[in-house]
């Protein structure tokens, strides 16, 4: 993936995730799940930006591993002591639901193929 495509993917994921949080409509799939999947998609594109030559399946695996590590970090309680901006970026409360959303977001190569075209 070209770095330009990865940058567009990062911006797109931030916009979609931000919209799902800032414009709630009372539907769990939009208000919560979409933002979590977009977070993992953003991580996917960040990994693709740093390592543009990696195969998309490997990039997805690395992105998922990063998301799982961040989610498990929440179990330590340390994120609650971090500055607010890092709490927003990393989260503060572990949830199994988030892991499922991360798997969807990191595993979705649709974003990649749309941007690569």
Secondary structure, DSSP 8 states (H G I E B T S, - for coil): --HHHHHHHHHHHHHHHHHHHHS--S-HIIIIIHHHHHHHHHHHHHHHHHTTTS-HHHHHHHHHHHHHHHHHHGGGSGGGGS-HHHHHHH-SS--HHHHHHHHHHHH--HHHHHHH-
